[in-house]
């Protein structure tokens, strides 16, 4: 069974690259049941695979990053692909045309496109974009993927929220930040407890409004990246400019002293959209893994790097680990902030024309080896989320990725064995329409107990 709600997506005889091919928006919101499957879906997988991304409704956007958020969700239960649905996030911008910054320069944190990530914390499923408040999405039976509304932590959140919050697997705390305001403070660090109560909000002094997309969390530290991509309203499209003379540095804050000193350490100018993981190596060293660009620009590509902070000397050792193009790095989130042997990523280019890859990579960070799964000509994977097979962090599991096939203009959900990603897929779920190239998502298993 399939139902559809047509949108008013505009058509163009010569669309910009970020509105063409599989970057083009889909026109309909669909609900489809009992989807066809090739292979066997692991019966342990019961929950939602959700992925967020830009899907402009009725405007020609100047950049890929600006499209209205659309969540694509696949429901798996007991070895069945029970349903697929895709829904726009009904933000104030989507429903009422609200602007993030109005004509008087005032910022509306309920406006925005909520198009970048989707996470779960304290029983809430939140669609995120870094310019605004998160928007809560309803995943209850009978309400799947409907928008509940903006979430401001009971009025305690007074800044935007990053699209890359970190959940501590030990405490259940959610750590995040807000940035991008036109006036200082340009950066504010936040922490919510396991029950979802915002209990820390503190400004952090940085010299200018830089584009701070991601950050790092370890068992003992929070690490911020103040990098030389600086707000520049005169630029068309994305209002940020590469300014290497600004410098680059990492800011280290102790988690047990959230209002304490932030210690800044210089690194070579570069840009990082996404971190893989970070952990404490003893009391005086911190290890970070990042997808690093030598500079910010349409023709730049990312590779996996390791930064090792020495808190005694106040220096950072910087090392490229691999020659593959790599973006959208992910891991078993149950080891976030702890030593993890394995990570994975998409092999491709980003963010100029978007991801045009054909492979998923699995990094063994201990041995330095890389395994890959090639999807074949014209088949493009999106970011892969890790779904655990049991309760052992870092143990067996599966990688879930929406894969676009240019030859048929269709998409599948592909499930790979994370411990043998070079093997044929464990299962392929055939979707009723394509899933446009997008950003981030998660496997959200049903709560147990």
N, C-alpha and C positions, 0 to 999 in steps of 0.2 A: 504494500500500500504506500502511495506517495501523495503528499499534498504540497501545494506550492502557493506562495504569495509573491506576485511579481513586484519588482522594485521599479524605480524610475531611473536606473543607471543610464547615463548618457552614452551615446555612441559617437565615434569620431572616425572619419575616413582615414586619418593618419595619426593614430594615437602616439603619445610619447612612449618610449620603451617601457617605463614603469606602469603603463596601462595597456600593454600589448601582450599577446601570447598568454602564458599562464600567470602573468602579472595582472591581466585584465580581471575586473571583478566578475563574479557570477551574479546572475540577475535574480535568482530565486532563493527563497528560504524553503528548504525541503524537509520532509520527515519521511523516512523510508524504513521498513521493517524487514526482518529475516533476510539479511543480505547474503548473496552467494559467496562462497568461500572455496578457495583452492588450498589444499592441505588441511591441517588440523589446528584449530585454535587451542592453545593450552587451557585445560579446564580450570586451572588455578586462577586465571584472569577473570575477575569479576569486578567491574567498575567502569569508569569512563576514561577514554583517551580524548583529551581536549587540546585543541591547537588554536591559537589566536593569530590574527593577521589583518592587514589593511584590505578593505573591500569597499571602495568609494561607491556611494549610493547614487548621487545625482549631480556631482560636480567633477570637473577635470582638475585633479589635484596637481600641484606643482612638483611634488616629490612623492616617492613610494611611501615614505614614513607618515604621510598625512591622511591616508584613507580611513574611512570609518571602520571601527573594529568589528570583525565577524568571527565568532567562535564556531569551529567545526567539531562536533562531538560524535564519537562512536561508542556505543554501549555494548560491552561484552559480558556474557554470563554463561558459565557452564559449558564452554566450548562452542557457543553460538554468537554470531554477530547479530544482536537483538535489534538494534536500530542505529540509524544515522540521522543527524539533524544539523543544520547550520542556522545560526541566528545572529543578526546584528545586535551589538550591545546598544541598548537604548539610553545613551547618555543625553545630557541636556543639549549638547550640540546636535545630536541626531534628531531628537524630537522637537526642539524649539529653536534650533539655529544659534544657540548660545556660543559666544566667542571666548576663547581663553583669555584674551586681552581685549577690552572694549575700546571705543574711540577715545576715552579719557585716560587710557593707560592702566586701568584697573584690572587686576587679575581675578578671574572667576575659576576657582578650583573645581567646580562641578561641571565645567565645560571641558571638552576634550573628546578624543576618539577611542580611548580604551582599547588599543589595537595591538599591544605588544606582547603580553604574557597573560597567563591565567594560573593562579596558585590557590592552594587551600590552607587556611589557618584558623584554628579555633572553631571549626565547623562551618566556616564561611568560604565560599568559592569566589575569588576576586579577579576581575579582569583589570589589567593594569596598563597605564601609559605614564611616562615619567613627567608629563606636564601638569598632572591633575590628580584629583582624588581617585582611588580605586572605585570600581562599580561591582556590586555583588550580583552574582548569577545564581539562579535557583536550579539545583540539580535533583530536586526531589521528584519521585515518580508523579507523572502528570503535569509537572511544571518544568520540564527539562529545557534548560538554557534560556529561560525567560529572565529578563533584567529586573532585579528587585529595586536597585537604586544606588546612589552614591553612598560610600561608607567612609565616615570621618572619625571612626573610633570614639563615638559618643561625643563629638565636638572637640576632642582633644587634639586632633590633627589639624594644623593650621598652615601646612606647606603641601606641596605636591608630594607624591610617593614614587620612588624609583620603581621601574618595572622588574628589577632584579633583587627582591628581598631575599634574605637568607634565614632559613630555619635551623636553629641549633638542635641537633639530634639528641643532645643530652638534657637540655633544659626545656625544650619546646618553645623557647623564645623566638620571636620574629624580629630580626634586625633589618633596618632599612634607612634610607635617607631621602631628603628632598632637596632639589637644587633648581636653579634657573630663574629665581626671582630677579626683577630689574634693579632691586636695591639690596645692599647687604642686610642680613647675612646671606651669602650666596649658597651656603651649604648648611643643612641641619641634619643631625643624626637622631634617629628614633629607635626605640625598642618597645615591643609589645610582649607581654608575658604569655604563657601558654594558654591562658584563658581568653586572650584577645584584648586585654586592657593595656592601653598605651601608658607606660610608666616612665619613659625617658624621652625627652626632646631637648637637645642642646645645640645651639649654634656653633659652627666651626669657622674660624677665620680663614678665608682664602682671598687672594688678591683680586680676582675677577670672576665673572660668571662663565666658567668653562663647562663643556658638555661632559658630564660625569654619568655615564650610562650604567656602570657596574661598580662593584667594590668587592671586598674580601672579608671573610669571617673565619677565625680559628677558635680553638677552645679558649684561648686567653686574650685574643686581640681582634680589633676591627681595623681594617686597612683601607684607606681612601686613595683614589688615584686622581691627582690634580695635574691634568695633561694639557698640552698646548693647542686645544681646539676651543676657541674663545668666541663668545656670543658677538655677532656682528649683524645688526638689523638691516644694514644696507645691502646684504647679499640676497639674491633671489633664491627661492627654494629654501633649503635648510639654512637658517640664519647663523651659521657658525663658520669660522675661518681657521685654517691651519696657520698658527703663529709660533714657530719653533723658538723664537726668541723669548717667549713667555717662560720657557723651561718646563721641566717635568719632575714630579716628585711624588713620593708615597708618604701618606700620613698614618702613623701608627698610634692607636688608642687602646689602652688596656680596658678589657671588658669589666674588670672588677673596680674600675674607677672611671665610670662613663662621663663624668664631668671634669676629668683631669686633663693633663697636658696632652696635646697631639704632637708627636715627634715627627718632623718632616725629614725625609732622606731623598737626595737627588738621584735621578736616573737619566739615561739618555732620552732626548725628545722622541716621542713615539705616540701612537694612539692604541687604545684597547677598548673595544666594545664589550667583550665578554671574557670573564674569568672561567677557568675550569675548576680549580679548587685551591685551597690554602691550608697550611697546617703549621703548628709549632714544632720545631726540631730542637728539643731541649728548651732551656729557659731563655736563651739569647739569640736564637735563629728562627726565622720564619721563612717558609718556602711557599712561593706562589707560582701557579701555572696559568698562563694567559694566552689568548690568541692575539698576537701583537702585530700591528702595522708599523712599518718604518715611518710613515706619515699618513695623514688623513687626506683622502682624495679618491676620485672615481677610479683611478687606475692602480691603486695600492691593493696589495693582498696580504693576508694574515698568515702567520706560521705559529706553531706552538713554541713558546719560550718558557724558561724557568727563571724567576727572580729569587735570589736568596738574600734575605735581609740579615745583616749582622748587627745586632743591637749594641754590641760592645764597641765596634769601630765606627758605627754610624754609616756603613756603606752597604751598597746593594750589588751583588754579583749578577750579571745578566748573560744568559746563555740560550741560543737557539737550539731546539732539540730535534728538529725535523725539517725536511725540505718540502713536505706536502703543503699545499694550500689547505688551510683549516679554519673553519668558523663554526659557530653554534656548539662550542664544547659543552659536554654534559658528563655526568657520572651518576653513580648510585647515591642519591641525596641523603641516604642514611649515614653516609660518611662525610657529609659536608663539614668542613673545618677540621677534619681528622685526616691522618695519613691514608691515602687510597691508592691502590696499585693501578687501577684501570680508569681510563677516561675514554670518551669517544667524541667524534665531531664529524661535520660534513666537509667533504673535500670540494672546495669551490672558491668563487670570488665574491666579495662583499665589501662595501655596500653599494658600489657604483650602479651597475645594472641589476644588482641582486644576485642571488645564488644560482649559478648555472653549473652545478656539479653533477657527478654521476656515481658517487661512491660515499659510503660511510667508513670511517676510520675507527679502529680501536687501538688505543695506546696502552702499552705496558710500560708504565712509568718507572718500574724497577729495572727491567731488562733493556729498555730503550727500543724495543721492537714495535712494529706497527702492522696490524692486520687490516684488511679492507674487504668490503663487499661492493662489487661493481654491479650496478643494476642494468647495464646494457645501454645500447644507443638510444638516445632520446628519453631515457627514464631518469627523472631527477628526484632525489629524496629531499625531504625537509629535515629539520632538526629531529633527532631521535631521542625519545624519552626512555628511561630505564624502568622496567617493571620487574620487581624481584620475584623469584620463584619460591623463596622461603624467608625465614626470619633472620638469616645470617647476612649482616651488612658486608658488601663486597663479594657476596657469593653468587650463585647462578641466577640467571634471569633472562629477560628478553629485551630487545630494542624495538620500539614501535615508531614507525615513521610513515607519514603520508608520502606517496611516491606518484609523481605526475608522469604520464606517458604521452609524449608529443605526437606519436604516430596515430593515436586514437583520441587524443584530447580528453582523456579520462584520468582518474586518480584511483589508487588503491591504498588501503592500509597494509603495510608489509610488516610482518613480525619475524625477527631474526633471533637466533640463539646467541645471546651476548658472549658466550664463551667460545663460539665457533662462527663468527660472523661471515667468514668466507663461504660457508655452506649455503645450500639452497634455502630459501625462506621456509620457516616452520609453517607459516600460513600467509595467505594473501586474501584480504577482504576486498571485494569489488564494490566500489561506491557508485551511487546513482548519478553523481556529477563530479566534475573535477574540483579539487581543492587548490585555489590559487597559492602561489608562493607567499609565504608568510613568515612569521617570526617564531614564537616560542609556545610551548605547551607542556602538559604533564600527563602521566598516568595517575589517575586518582582512584585507587582501590576502594571498594566499599569498606566502611568502618566495620571492625569485628568486635564481638563482645557486647 
